[in-house]
């Protein structure tokens, strides 16, 4: 058996081998020098992509802010994003809000950024460690901070539409923060755009940004608003559709929320398979399985419930008609 001293590394040169210095090729540069002033990074990126073996992400640069009266687009929307101490608006608090106001036209083409707001807020109790881990916001950062409600309200008040990437989460927190949000029409860029049909692999903002050929740093509230704006503005899919145009169309449609109240217990798997979700009644809604559908599908859904679930031709489950002004409320 060999001793450790007698063993040699199989990836080393053989014992007794003496390496002879190799001549340096004449065309090899001695060292990497500074990048030439003529270097064109964008041209290099395009050439790499043209090979088909590379995909280059561009750093997202926020659009410049222009005065509202200098923008030729008639409508105004505001992207909002909140960071909070938890998931429940009834007990948790906003610790950061970001908002980016932009103009747009009826067809869904985005115009100019005309306002930005970013503010931190000290909550009534320390920020939970898991929230700091997720958001990067610490108690030190928010100490003594308060949201400038006058500035925020001035940005929101003239808006035709408020957009959030998960409006079901952000709207209740925003309405708790300021009454200016309450009468507004809201749209959700998670649920009201068919991202898969546009060629995206998911609806999380990170996926959308990356697959749009961009990356952004920070992931703070306002950073995410700027990132979402660029995703909404860029043509996507085989037909080059504008995601924001689809969002506008979706938000303009009326929807019906149906509660399959008193449905037989043994029908729960059928309802779940059809897309119904359970409400335990804690949020003031009926304690029942429910679904939200386009208004023109209401007749078909009612016939399904009567025939397959209640088995009673005159059943009238509770239903609520929703517009963009009502959707995504608590």
SERO-4910 file (N, C-alpha, C, O; in steps of 0.05 Angstrom, whole numbers):
BEGIN
 pado doro    nc1    nc2    nc3   cac1   cac2   cac3    cc1    cc2    cc3    oc1    oc2    oc3
  Unk    A     17    -24      0      0      0      0     17     25      0     37     26     15
  Unk    A     11     44    -17     27     68    -18     20     86      5     -2     87     15
  Unk    A     41    100     14     37    119     35     27    145     22     29    148     -2
  Unk    A     17    163     39      7    188     28     29    204     14     24    217     -5
  Unk    A     54    201     25     76    216     13     83    205    -14     94    220    -31
  Unk    A     77    180    -19     85    168    -44     64    172    -66     70    168    -89
  Unk    A     40    182    -58     19    186    -77     23    212    -91     35    231    -81
  Unk    A     12    214   -116     14    240   -130    -14    245   -143    -29    227   -148
  Unk    A    -19    270   -147    -45    278   -158    -47    270   -187    -29    276   -203
  Unk    A    -68    256   -194    -71    247   -222    -75    269   -241    -71    265   -265
  Unk    A    -81    293   -231    -84    316   -249    -59    333   -251    -59    353   -265
  Unk    A    -38    326   -236    -13    339   -238      3    327   -261     -4    307   -272
  Unk    A     25    341   -268     44    329   -288     56    304   -276     57    301   -252
  Unk    A     65    285   -293     76    260   -284    101    266   -267    114    286   -271
  Unk    A    107    248   -247    131    252   -230    156    253   -247    160    238   -266
  Unk    A    172    273   -240    197    276   -254    195    294   -279    215    300   -291
  Unk    A    170    302   -285    165    319   -309    174    347   -303    166    358   -282
  Unk    A    189    359   -321    197    387   -317    184    404   -340    190    399   -363
  Unk    A    167    422   -332    152    438   -352    170    458   -366    185    473   -353
  Unk    A    169    458   -392    185    476   -408    167    500   -415    145    497   -425
  Unk    A    176    525   -410    160    548   -416    152    549   -445    169    544   -463
  Unk    A    127    555   -450    117    556   -478    120    585   -488    115    604   -473
  Unk    A    126    587   -513    129    614   -525    101    627   -527     81    614   -532
  Unk    A    100    653   -522     75    668   -524     70    674   -553     87    686   -566
  Unk    A     46    668   -563     39    675   -591     42    705   -595     36    721   -578
  Unk    A     52    711   -619     57    739   -624     32    756   -625     33    780   -620
  Unk    A      9    744   -633    -15    759   -635    -32    760   -610    -54    771   -610
  Unk    A    -21    750   -587    -36    750   -562    -29    776   -548     -6    782   -544
  Unk    A    -49    792   -539    -43    816   -524    -31    810   -497    -39    790   -485
  Unk    A    -13    826   -488      0    821   -463    -19    824   -440    -17    809   -420
  Unk    A    -38    842   -441    -57    846   -419    -82    860   -431    -80    873   -452
  Unk    A   -104    858   -416   -128    872   -425   -126    901   -417   -124    908   -394
  Unk    A   -127    918   -437   -125    947   -431   -153    959   -429   -173    945   -429
  Unk    A   -154    985   -426   -180    999   -424   -196    996   -449   -185    993   -471
  Unk    A   -223    997   -446   -241    995   -469   -237   1019   -487   -235   1042   -478
  Unk    A   -236   1014   -513   -232   1035   -532   -255   1055   -531   -278   1047   -526
  Unk    A   -249   1080   -537   -270   1100   -537   -290   1095   -560   -312   1105   -559
  Unk    A   -282   1079   -579   -300   1074   -602   -318   1050   -596   -334   1042   -613
  Unk    A   -315   1038   -573   -331   1014   -565   -361   1022   -565   -368   1042   -552
  Unk    A   -377   1006   -578   -406   1010   -579   -419    986   -566   -422    965   -579
  Unk    A   -428    989   -541   -439    967   -526   -465    956   -539   -469    932   -540
  Unk    A   -482    974   -548   -507    965   -560   -502    949   -586   -516    930   -591
  Unk    A   -483    958   -602   -476    944   -626   -465    916   -619   -472    896   -633
  Unk    A   -449    915   -598   -438    889   -590   -461    870   -581   -461    846   -587
  Unk    A   -480    882   -566   -503    866   -556   -519    855   -580   -527    832   -580
  Unk    A   -523    872   -600   -539    863   -623   -524    841   -639   -537    822   -648
  Unk    A   -498    843   -640   -483    823   -655   -484    796   -640   -486    775   -652
  Unk    A   -482    797   -613   -484    773   -598   -512    760   -602   -514    735   -605
  Unk    A   -533    776   -601   -560    765   -604   -564    754   -632   -579    734   -635
  Unk    A   -551    766   -652   -554    757   -679   -543    729   -683   -551    715   -701
  Unk    A   -523    721   -666   -512    695   -669   -532    673   -662   -530    650   -671
  Unk    A   -552    680   -645   -572    661   -637   -565    645   -612   -581    630   -602
  Unk    A   -540    649   -601   -532    634   -577   -532    651   -552   -525    642   -530
  Unk    A   -539    677   -555   -538    695   -532   -564    711   -530   -577    717   -551
  Unk    A   -571    719   -506   -593    737   -502   -583    758   -482   -575    751   -460
  Unk    A   -583    783   -490   -572    804   -474   -594    821   -461   -613    829   -475
  Unk    A   -593    825   -435   -612    841   -421   -602    870   -419   -579    874   -412
  Unk    A   -619    889   -424   -612    917   -422   -621    927   -394   -642    919   -384
  Unk    A   -605    944   -382   -613    956   -357   -636    975   -361   -635    992   -378
  Unk    A   -656    972   -344   -679    990   -346   -672   1018   -337   -662   1021   -314
  Unk    A   -677   1037   -353   -673   1065   -346   -700   1079   -344   -714   1080   -364
  Unk    A   -707   1090   -321   -734   1103   -319   -737   1126   -339   -718   1140   -346
  Unk    A   -761   1128   -349   -767   1150   -368   -765   1177   -355   -770   1179   -331
  Unk    A   -757   1197   -370   -756   1224   -358   -785   1234   -352   -804   1225   -365
  Unk    A   -787   1252   -333   -813   1263   -326   -817   1289   -342   -800   1306   -344
  Unk    A   -841   1291   -354   -848   1315   -369   -873   1327   -356   -887   1314   -342
  Unk    A   -877   1353   -360   -901   1366   -349   -926   1355   -362   -926   1348   -386
  Unk    A   -947   1353   -347   -972   1341   -357   -982   1357   -381   -992   1345   -400
  Unk    A   -980   1383   -381   -990   1399   -403   -973   1397   -428   -980   1407   -449
  Unk    A   -950   1384   -426   -932   1380   -449   -936   1353   -462   -926   1348   -484
  Unk    A   -952   1336   -450   -957   1310   -461   -982   1312   -479  -1003   1323   -470
  Unk    A   -981   1300   -502  -1003   1302   -521  -1023   1279   -519  -1042   1277   -535
  Unk    A  -1019   1262   -499  -1037   1239   -496  -1059   1247   -476  -1053   1259   -456
  Unk    A  -1084   1239   -482  -1106   1251   -467  -1112   1239   -439  -1123   1253   -422
  Unk    A  -1105   1214   -434  -1113   1201   -410  -1090   1198   -390  -1066   1199   -398
  Unk    A  -1097   1194   -365  -1076   1192   -344  -1081   1166   -327  -1103   1162   -317
  Unk    A  -1060   1151   -324  -1061   1127   -307  -1038   1129   -287  -1018   1142   -292
  Unk    A  -1041   1115   -264  -1020   1115   -244  -1015   1086   -236  -1033   1072   -227
  Unk    A   -990   1078   -238   -981   1052   -228   -974   1056   -198   -960   1074   -191
  Unk    A   -984   1038   -181   -978   1040   -152   -967   1013   -143   -975    992   -153
  Unk    A   -950   1014   -123   -940    990   -110   -935    996    -81   -925   1017    -74
  Unk    A   -943    978    -64   -940    982    -35   -923    960    -23   -923    937    -32
  Unk    A   -908    968     -3   -895    948     15   -908    951     42   -912    974     52
  Unk    A   -913    929     55   -929    930     80   -917    912    101   -898    897     95
  Unk    A   -927    914    125   -917    898    148   -928    870    147   -920    853    163
  Unk    A   -947    864    129   -959    837    128   -979    836    106   -981    854     89
  Unk    A   -995    815    105  -1013    809     83  -1041    819     88  -1057    820     69
  Unk    A  -1048    827    113  -1076    833    119  -1080    862    124  -1070    874    143
  Unk    A  -1096    875    106  -1100    904    108  -1113    913    133  -1110    935    142
  Unk    A  -1129    895    146  -1144    902    170  -1125    907    194  -1132    922    212
  Unk    A  -1102    894    194  -1085    896    217  -1056    905    209  -1042    916    226
  Unk    A  -1048    901    184  -1021    909    176  -1020    937    165  -1041    948    159
  Unk    A   -996    948    161   -993    976    153   -975    979    129   -957    963    125
  Unk    A   -979   1000    114   -961   1008     92   -936   1019    104   -936   1036    121
  Unk    A   -913   1010     94   -887   1022    102   -874   1036     78   -855   1051     82
  Unk    A   -883   1031     54   -873   1045     31   -894   1045      9   -908   1025      5
  Unk    A   -896   1066     -5   -913   1067    -29   -897   1081    -52   -884   1102    -47
  Unk    A   -900   1070    -75   -888   1082    -99   -910   1086   -120   -928   1070   -121
  Unk    A   -908   1107   -135   -928   1113   -155   -915   1127   -179   -898   1144   -176
  Unk    A   -923   1118   -203   -913   1130   -228   -937   1136   -245   -952   1119   -253
  Unk    A   -941   1162   -251   -963   1171   -267   -954   1174   -296   -933   1184   -302
  Unk    A   -971   1164   -315   -964   1166   -343   -989   1171   -360  -1012   1165   -351
  Unk    A   -985   1182   -383  -1007   1188   -401  -1010   1166   -422   -991   1150   -427
  Unk    A  -1034   1164   -434  -1039   1143   -454  -1062   1152   -472  -1077   1170   -466
  Unk    A  -1064   1137   -494  -1086   1142   -512  -1106   1119   -512  -1101   1098   -500
  Unk    A  -1129   1123   -525  -1151   1103   -524  -1142   1076   -534  -1151   1055   -523
  Unk    A  -1125   1075   -554  -1116   1049   -565  -1097   1034   -548  -1090   1011   -554
  Unk    A  -1088   1046   -526  -1069   1032   -508  -1040   1038   -512  -1023   1025   -500
  Unk    A  -1034   1059   -528  -1006   1067   -531   -999   1085   -508  -1013   1105   -502
  Unk    A   -977   1079   -495   -967   1094   -472   -952   1119   -481   -935   1117   -499
  Unk    A   -957   1141   -468   -944   1166   -475   -920   1173   -458   -898   1162   -461
  Unk    A   -924   1191   -438   -902   1202   -422   -907   1198   -393   -929   1197   -383
  Unk    A   -885   1196   -378   -886   1197   -349   -889   1226   -341   -873   1243   -348
  Unk    A   -909   1232   -325   -915   1259   -317   -913   1264   -287   -919   1286   -278
  Unk    A   -906   1243   -272   -904   1247   -243   -894   1221   -230   -901   1199   -239
  Unk    A   -879   1224   -209   -869   1202   -193   -870   1209   -164   -863   1231   -156
  Unk    A   -879   1190   -147   -878   1194   -119   -867   1169   -105   -873   1146   -113
  Unk    A   -850   1173    -85   -840   1151    -69   -838   1160    -40   -827   1182    -34
  Unk    A   -849   1144    -22   -849   1152      6   -847   1128     25   -859   1107     20
  Unk    A   -833   1132     47   -831   1112     68   -848   1121     91   -854   1145     95
  Unk    A   -856   1102    108   -874   1108    131   -866   1090    154   -864   1066    151
  Unk    A   -863   1103    178   -857   1087    202   -883   1075    212   -902   1090    218
  Unk    A   -885   1048    215   -909   1036    225   -910   1039    256   -892   1048    269
  Unk    A   -933   1030    267   -937   1033    296   -922   1013    312   -919   1016    337
  Unk    A   -911    992    299   -895    972    313   -872    964    295   -873    969    271
  Unk    A   -851    951    306   -828    944    290   -835    927    266   -854    911    267
  Unk    A   -820    930    244   -824    915    220   -815    886    226   -793    881    235
  Unk    A   -832    866    220   -825    838    224   -800    831    208   -796    841    186
  Unk    A   -782    814    219   -757    807    205   -762    795    177   -746    800    159
  Unk    A   -783    779    174   -788    768    148   -795    789    127   -789    785    103
  Unk    A   -807    810    136   -814    832    117   -789    847    109   -785    854     86
  Unk    A   -771    852    128   -745    864    122   -729    847    103   -717    857     84
  Unk    A   -731    821    107   -716    803     89   -727    804     61   -712    804     41
  Unk    A   -753    806     58   -766    807     32   -763    834     18   -759    835     -7
  Unk    A   -765    855     33   -766    882     21   -740    898     23   -735    916      7
  Unk    A   -723    890     42   -699    906     47   -704    930     63   -685    946     68
  Unk    A   -728    935     72   -735    959     88   -732    953    118   -743    934    128
  Unk    A   -716    969    131   -710    965    160   -724    986    176   -733   1006    166
  Unk    A   -725    981    203   -736   1001    221   -720   1027    220   -732   1049    223
  Unk    A   -694   1025    216   -678   1049    215   -685   1066    191   -686   1091    192
  Unk    A   -691   1053    168   -698   1068    144   -724   1084    147   -727   1105    135
  Unk    A   -743   1073    162   -769   1086    164   -772   1103    189   -793   1116    193
  Unk    A   -752   1103    206   -754   1118    231   -760   1147    226   -746   1161    212
  Unk    A   -782   1157    237   -790   1185    235   -802   1192    208   -807   1216    203
  Unk    A   -805   1173    189   -815   1179    163   -845   1178    161   -858   1162    175
  Unk    A   -857   1195    144   -885   1195    139   -890   1201    110   -875   1215     97
  Unk    A   -911   1190     99   -918   1194     71   -930   1222     68   -947   1230     84
  Unk    A   -921   1236     48   -932   1263     42   -959   1259     28   -960   1257      3
  Unk    A   -981   1259     44  -1007   1252     33  -1016   1273     13  -1030   1266     -7
  Unk    A  -1009   1298     17  -1017   1319     -2  -1005   1314    -29  -1018   1317    -50
  Unk    A   -979   1307    -30   -965   1302    -55   -976   1277    -69   -980   1276    -93
  Unk    A   -981   1256    -53   -992   1231    -64  -1020   1235    -75  -1027   1226    -97
  Unk    A  -1037   1248    -59  -1065   1253    -68  -1065   1270    -94  -1082   1266   -111
  Unk    A  -1047   1289    -96  -1046   1306   -120  -1039   1290   -145  -1048   1297   -167
  Unk    A  -1024   1269   -141  -1017   1251   -164  -1040   1233   -171  -1045   1228   -195
  Unk    A  -1054   1223   -151  -1076   1204   -155  -1102   1217   -164  -1116   1205   -181
  Unk    A  -1109   1239   -154  -1135   1251   -158  -1143   1254   -187  -1166   1248   -193
  Unk    A  -1126   1263   -205  -1135   1267   -233  -1134   1241   -250  -1141   1242   -273
  Unk    A  -1126   1219   -238  -1122   1194   -254  -1148   1182   -263  -1168   1182   -249
  Unk    A  -1148   1172   -288  -1170   1158   -299  -1170   1128   -291  -1190   1115   -290
  Unk    A  -1146   1118   -285  -1143   1090   -279  -1119   1086   -260  -1098   1099   -263
  Unk    A  -1123   1069   -240  -1101   1061   -222  -1094   1032   -228  -1111   1015   -230
  Unk    A  -1068   1026   -231  -1059   1000   -239  -1040    989   -217  -1022   1003   -208
  Unk    A  -1044    964   -209  -1026    951   -191  -1020    923   -201  -1037    910   -213
  Unk    A   -996    913   -195   -989    886   -202   -997    868   -179   -980    860   -162
  Unk    A  -1023    861   -178  -1037    847   -156  -1054    868   -142  -1050    874   -118
  Unk    A  -1074    878   -156  -1092    899   -145  -1108    889   -122  -1115    905   -104
  Unk    A  -1114    863   -120  -1128    852    -98  -1114    856    -72  -1126    857    -50
  Unk    A  -1087    858    -73  -1071    864    -49  -1068    893    -44  -1073    903    -22
  Unk    A  -1061    908    -65  -1054    936    -62  -1078    954    -57  -1076    974    -42
  Unk    A  -1101    949    -70  -1123    967    -68  -1133    971    -39  -1136    993    -30
  Unk    A  -1138    949    -24  -1147    953      4  -1127    969     21  -1135    985     38
  Unk    A  -1101    965     17  -1081    980     32  -1081   1010     24  -1079   1027     41
  Unk    A  -1084   1015     -2  -1084   1042    -11  -1109   1057     -2  -1108   1080      6
  Unk    A  -1132   1044     -2  -1157   1056      7  -1156   1062     37  -1168   1081     47
  Unk    A  -1142   1045     51  -1139   1050     80  -1120   1073     85  -1123   1088    105
  Unk    A  -1101   1077     66  -1082   1099     69  -1094   1126     62  -1089   1145     76
  Unk    A  -1111   1127     41  -1122   1153     33  -1149   1148     19  -1151   1130      3
  Unk    A  -1169   1165     25  -1195   1162     12  -1194   1170    -18  -1214   1164    -32
  Unk    A  -1173   1182    -27  -1172   1190    -55  -1172   1165    -74  -1179   1168    -97
  Unk    A  -1164   1142    -63  -1163   1117    -79  -1191   1105    -82  -1195   1089   -101
  Unk    A  -1209   1111    -64  -1234   1096    -62  -1251   1097    -88  -1260   1076    -97
  Unk    A  -1257   1121    -99  -1274   1122   -123  -1261   1115   -149  -1274   1116   -170
  Unk    A  -1236   1109   -149  -1221   1105   -174  -1227   1078   -187  -1234   1058   -174
  Unk    A  -1224   1078   -214  -1224   1053   -229  -1197   1040   -226  -1176   1053   -228
  Unk    A  -1197   1013   -220  -1172    999   -216  -1169    977   -237  -1189    966   -247
  Unk    A  -1144    971   -243  -1138    948   -261  -1115    932   -249  -1098    943   -235
  Unk    A  -1115    906   -254  -1095    888   -244  -1078    876   -266  -1089    862   -283
  Unk    A  -1053    882   -267  -1036    873   -289  -1028    843   -285  -1014    832   -302
  Unk    A  -1035    831   -262  -1031    802   -259  -1053    786   -271  -1049    768   -287
  Unk    A  -1078    794   -264  -1101    777   -271  -1115    786   -297  -1131    771   -308
  Unk    A  -1111    810   -306  -1126    821   -329  -1111    822   -355  -1119    835   -374
  Unk    A  -1088    809   -356  -1072    806   -380  -1066    776   -384  -1057    763   -365
  Unk    A  -1070    766   -407  -1064    737   -413  -1035    735   -421  -1028    733   -444
  Unk    A  -1018    736   -401   -989    736   -406   -979    712   -421   -962    715   -438
  Unk    A   -991    689   -416   -982    665   -430   -987    667   -460   -971    658   -476
  Unk    A  -1010    679   -467  -1016    683   -496   -997    703   -509   -994    703   -534
  Unk    A   -983    719   -493   -964    738   -504   -936    727   -504   -917    742   -510
  Unk    A   -933    702   -496   -907    689   -497   -891    689   -472   -867    682   -472
  Unk    A   -903    697   -450   -889    698   -424   -893    672   -409   -914    659   -411
  Unk    A   -873    665   -393   -874    640   -378   -887    642   -351   -892    622   -338
  Unk    A   -893    666   -342   -906    670   -316   -915    699   -314   -910    715   -332
  Unk    A   -929    705   -292   -939    733   -289   -925    748   -266   -933    771   -260
  Unk    A   -905    736   -254   -890    751   -234   -873    772   -248   -863    768   -270
  Unk    A   -870    795   -234   -857    817   -247   -829    810   -256   -820    819   -277
  Unk    A   -814    795   -240   -787    787   -248   -786    773   -274   -769    778   -291
  Unk    A   -805    754   -278   -806    739   -304   -812    759   -327   -799    758   -347
  Unk    A   -832    776   -322   -841    794   -344   -818    813   -352   -814    818   -376
  Unk    A   -804    824   -332   -782    842   -338   -760    828   -353   -750    838   -374
  Unk    A   -752    805   -343   -730    790   -356   -737    781   -385   -720    783   -403
  Unk    A   -762    772   -388   -770    763   -415   -775    786   -434   -779    782   -458
  Unk    A   -776    810   -423   -779    834   -440   -751    844   -448   -749    865   -461
  Unk    A   -730    830   -440   -703    837   -447   -691    858   -429   -672    872   -437
  Unk    A   -701    861   -404   -692    881   -386   -684    870   -359   -690    847   -353
  Unk    A   -670    885   -343   -666    879   -315   -666    906   -300   -659    927   -311
  Unk    A   -673    905   -275   -673    929   -259   -663    922   -231   -665    900   -222
  Unk    A   -652    942   -218   -640    939   -191   -658    950   -170   -674    968   -175
  Unk    A   -656    939   -146   -669    950   -123   -694    936   -115   -697    927    -92
  Unk    A   -713    933   -134   -739    921   -128   -755    935   -106   -771    923    -92
  Unk    A   -749    961   -102   -766    977    -85   -791    985    -99   -793    981   -124
  Unk    A   -810    997    -85   -837   1002    -96   -836   1018   -122   -848   1010   -142
  Unk    A   -822   1041   -122   -822   1057   -146   -806   1044   -168   -813   1047   -192
  Unk    A   -784   1030   -162   -769   1015   -182   -787    995   -196   -786    993   -221
  Unk    A   -804    981   -181   -822    962   -193   -843    975   -211   -851    964   -231
  Unk    A   -852    999   -203   -871   1014   -220   -858   1021   -247   -871   1017   -268
  Unk    A   -834   1031   -247   -820   1037   -272   -816   1012   -289   -820   1013   -313
  Unk    A   -810    990   -276   -805    965   -290   -831    955   -303   -831    948   -327
  Unk    A   -853    956   -288   -879    947   -299   -888    965   -322   -899    955   -342
  Unk    A   -882    991   -321   -890   1009   -342   -877   1000   -368   -890   1000   -389
  Unk    A   -851    993   -368   -837    986   -392   -848    959   -403   -850    956   -427
  Unk    A   -855    941   -385   -866    915   -395   -893    920   -408   -899    908   -429
  Unk    A   -910    937   -397   -936    943   -408   -934    958   -435   -951    955   -452
  Unk    A   -912    973   -439   -909    990   -463   -897    975   -486   -900    984   -509
  Unk    A   -884    952   -482   -869    939   -503   -886    918   -517   -899    902   -505
  Unk    A   -886    919   -544   -901    898   -559   -892    870   -552   -868    866   -547
  Unk    A   -910    851   -550   -904    824   -542   -919    804   -559   -939    811   -571
  Unk    A   -909    780   -559   -922    758   -574   -917    760   -604   -905    779   -613
  Unk    A   -928    740   -618   -923    739   -647   -935    762   -661   -924    771   -682
  Unk    A   -958    772   -652   -971    795   -665   -962    822   -656   -972    842   -667
  Unk    A   -944    823   -637   -934    849   -627   -955    865   -612   -957    889   -615
  Unk    A   -972    851   -597   -994    864   -582   -982    880   -559   -961    873   -548
  Unk    A   -996    902   -552   -988    918   -529  -1002    907   -504  -1026    908   -503
  Unk    A   -987    898   -484  -1000    888   -460  -1018    909   -447  -1039    902   -436
  Unk    A  -1011    935   -448  -1027    955   -436  -1054    958   -451  -1074    964   -438
  Unk    A  -1054    953   -477  -1080    955   -492  -1099    933   -482  -1123    938   -479
  Unk    A  -1088    909   -477  -1105    887   -467  -1115    894   -439  -1138    888   -432
  Unk    A  -1098    905   -423  -1106    913   -396  -1129    933   -396  -1147    931   -380
  Unk    A  -1127    952   -414  -1149    972   -416  -1175    959   -424  -1196    965   -412
  Unk    A  -1174    941   -443  -1198    927   -452  -1210    910   -430  -1234    909   -425
  Unk    A  -1193    895   -416  -1202    878   -394  -1215    894   -371  -1235    886   -361
  Unk    A  -1202    916   -364  -1212    932   -342  -1239    945   -348  -1254    952   -330
  Unk    A  -1244    950   -374  -1269    963   -382  -1293    944   -382  -1316    953   -382
  Unk    A  -1288    918   -381  -1310    899   -382  -1323    896   -355  -1310    897   -334
  Unk    A  -1349    892   -355  -1363    885   -330  -1360    856   -324  -1359    839   -343
  Unk    A  -1359    849   -299  -1357    821   -291  -1378    815   -270  -1388    833   -257
  Unk    A  -1383    789   -267  -1403    780   -247  -1389    762   -227  -1375    743   -236
  Unk    A  -1392    767   -202  -1382    749   -181  -1406    733   -170  -1425    744   -159
  Unk    A  -1405    707   -174  -1427    689   -165  -1418    673   -141  -1396    662   -140
  Unk    A  -1435    672   -121  -1430    657    -96  -1448    632    -96  -1473    635    -95
  Unk    A  -1437    609    -97  -1452    584    -97  -1460    578    -68  -1452    557    -57
  Unk    A  -1476    595    -57  -1483    593    -29  -1501    569    -25  -1519    563    -41
  Unk    A  -1496    555     -2  -1512    531      5  -1509    508    -16  -1527    491    -18
  Unk    A  -1488    508    -31  -1483    486    -49  -1478    461    -33  -1466    462    -12
  Unk    A  -1488    438    -43  -1483    413    -28  -1453    408    -24  -1437    413    -41
  Unk    A  -1447    398      0  -1418    393      7  -1405    375    -13  -1381    379    -19
  Unk    A  -1419    354    -22  -1406    335    -40  -1401    346    -68  -1391    332    -85
  Unk    A  -1409    372    -73  -1404    385    -98  -1379    402    -98  -1372    414   -119
  Unk    A  -1365    403    -75  -1342    422    -73  -1320    416    -93  -1308    434   -103
  Unk    A  -1315    390    -98  -1293    383   -117  -1301    392   -146  -1284    400   -161
  Unk    A  -1327    390   -152  -1336    399   -179  -1333    429   -182  -1324    439   -202
  Unk    A  -1340    443   -161  -1337    472   -162  -1308    481   -163  -1301    499   -178
  Unk    A  -1292    468   -147  -1263    475   -147  -1251    469   -175  -1235    485   -185
  Unk    A  -1258    447   -187  -1247    440   -214  -1256    460   -235  -1243    464   -255
  Unk    A  -1279    474   -230  -1289    493   -250  -1277    521   -245  -1282    539   -261
  Unk    A  -1262    524   -224  -1249    550   -219  -1260    565   -196  -1252    588   -191
  Unk    A  -1279    554   -181  -1290    567   -158  -1270    567   -135  -1254    549   -132
  Unk    A  -1271    588   -119  -1253    591    -95  -1270    593    -70  -1294    601    -71
  Unk    A  -1259    585    -48  -1274    585    -23  -1271    611     -8  -1249    622     -5
  Unk    A  -1293    622      2  -1293    645     19  -1304    637     46  -1325    625     48
  Unk    A  -1288    642     67  -1297    633     94  -1315    653    108  -1323    649    131
  Unk    A  -1321    675     94  -1339    695    105  -1326    716    123  -1339    734    132
  Unk    A  -1300    713    128  -1286    731    146  -1283    759    135  -1279    778    150
  Unk    A  -1285    762    109  -1282    788     96  -1308    802     90  -1309    822     75
  Unk    A  -1330    791    101  -1356    803     96  -1371    792     73  -1395    798     69
  Unk    A  -1358    775     56  -1371    762     34  -1387    738     44  -1382    729     66
  Unk    A  -1405    727     28  -1419    703     36  -1399    680     40  -1379    678     27
  Unk    A  -1406    663     59  -1389    639     64  -1397    618     43  -1417    604     47
  Unk    A  -1382    617     22  -1389    600     -1  -1367    598    -21  -1347    613    -20
  Unk    A  -1370    579    -39  -1352    578    -63  -1361    599    -82  -1385    604    -85
  Unk    A  -1341    613    -95  -1348    635   -112  -1330    635   -137  -1308    624   -137
  Unk    A  -1340    649   -157  -1324    652   -182  -1331    680   -194  -1353    690   -190
  Unk    A  -1312    691   -208  -1316    717   -222  -1313    712   -252  -1292    702   -260
  Unk    A  -1333    720   -267  -1333    714   -296  -1342    739   -311  -1353    758   -300
  Unk    A  -1336    739   -337  -1346    761   -355  -1376    761   -355  -1389    740   -353
  Unk    A  -1387    785   -357  -1416    788   -355  -1431    771   -376  -1453    761   -370
  Unk    A  -1420    768   -400  -1435    754   -420  -1434    723   -416  -1448    709   -431
  Unk    A  -1420    714   -396  -1419    685   -389  -1438    678   -366  -1440    655   -358
  Unk    A  -1452    699   -355  -1468    694   -332  -1490    674   -337  -1495    656   -320
  Unk    A  -1504    676   -359  -1526    657   -366  -1517    628   -366  -1530    611   -355
  Unk    A  -1494    623   -379  -1483    596   -380  -1476    586   -352  -1481    562   -345
  Unk    A  -1464    603   -336  -1456    595   -309  -1480    589   -292  -1480    570   -276
  Unk    A  -1501    605   -294  -1525    600   -278  -1538    574   -286  -1548    559   -269
  Unk    A  -1538    568   -312  -1550    542   -321  -1533    519   -310  -1545    498   -303
  Unk    A  -1507    522   -309  -1490    501   -298  -1496    496   -269  -1500    473   -260
  Unk    A  -1498    517   -253  -1504    514   -225  -1531    502   -220  -1534    484   -203
  Unk    A  -1551    510   -235  -1577    499   -231  -1579    469   -239  -1591    454   -225
  Unk    A  -1565    462   -261  -1567    435   -270  -1548    415   -256  -1556    393   -250
  Unk    A  -1523    425   -250  -1503    406   -240  -1499    408   -209  -1491    388   -197
  Unk    A  -1503    431   -198  -1497    435   -169  -1522    434   -152  -1525    417   -134
  Unk    A  -1541    452   -157  -1565    453   -141  -1587    433   -150  -1602    423   -134
  Unk    A  -1586    427   -176  -1606    409   -188  -1635    419   -182  -1652    404   -174
  Unk    A  -1638    445   -186  -1663    458   -182  -1665    481   -202  -1648    499   -201
  Unk    A  -1684    481   -219  -1685    499   -242  -1689    528   -234  -1685    546   -250
  Unk    A  -1698    534   -210  -1703    561   -201  -1683    571   -181  -1688    592   -168
  Unk    A  -1661    558   -178  -1641    567   -159  -1630    594   -167  -1625    599   -190
  Unk    A  -1626    611   -147  -1616    639   -153  -1593    645   -134  -1597    659   -114
  Unk    A  -1569    635   -139  -1546    641   -122  -1540    670   -122  -1544    683   -143
  Unk    A  -1531    681   -100  -1524    710    -99  -1503    717   -120  -1484    702   -125
  Unk    A  -1507    740   -133  -1488    749   -153  -1484    780   -151  -1503    794   -144
  Unk    A  -1460    789   -156  -1454    817   -154  -1441    826   -181  -1423    813   -191
  Unk    A  -1451    848   -192  -1440    859   -216  -1417    878   -209  -1420    896   -192
  Unk    A  -1395    874   -223  -1370    889   -216  -1360    904   -240  -1359    894   -262
  Unk    A  -1351    929   -236  -1337    944   -256  -1309    950   -245  -1302    942   -223
  Unk    A  -1293    964   -260  -1266    971   -251  -1267    988   -225  -1247    989   -210
  Unk    A  -1289   1001   -220  -1292   1017   -196  -1297   1000   -171  -1291   1008   -149
  Unk    A  -1307    976   -175  -1313    958   -153  -1293    935   -149  -1290    926   -126
  Unk    A  -1280    927   -170  -1263    903   -168  -1239    908   -150  -1229    931   -147
  Unk    A  -1230    886   -138  -1205    886   -122  -1208    899    -95  -1188    904    -81
  Unk    A  -1233    907    -87  -1237    918    -61  -1236    895    -40  -1239    872    -47
  Unk    A  -1232    903    -15  -1231    883      6  -1259    870      9  -1263    853     26
***
